[in-house]
Amino acid sequence: MADPDVRDRGSEQLNVSDQKFRYIDSKTIDDKHRVSLGKKIHKYIQDMAAGQSMDVFINSEGYILLRPMVQIPANEAWIWQNTEVKASFARAFDDLQASRTTVVDDIDEFVDQL
């Protein structure tokens, strides 16, 4: 029975051919088909929370790539699915980083002026 919380991602591909990967450690698959990342790898991913999801990709040579994922509430997903809204947020973040912002002391007065 398929897990209802897992989306069908079998057709998703990730091209990382232009990326370089560095060897960190060697791990063994246990009798329950698990691989523990361990302390050596943990220092590279220490900002990841326990229980965080990983997408797993495999190429034709059997190389496995783990991509950290985050979950967002369904009512916020529209932001990332709408290209115009996503572009608007990107412009806003660019403006913020470039200090193209205005400090508003009175929000009611500001809204009235719009």
ABEGO torsion letter per residue (X at the ends): XBBAABBBAAABBBBAAABBBBBABBBBBBAAGBBBAEAAAAAAAAABBBGBBBBBBBBAAGBBBBBBBBBBBAAAAAAAABAAAAAAAAAAAAAAAAGBBBBBABAAAAAAAX
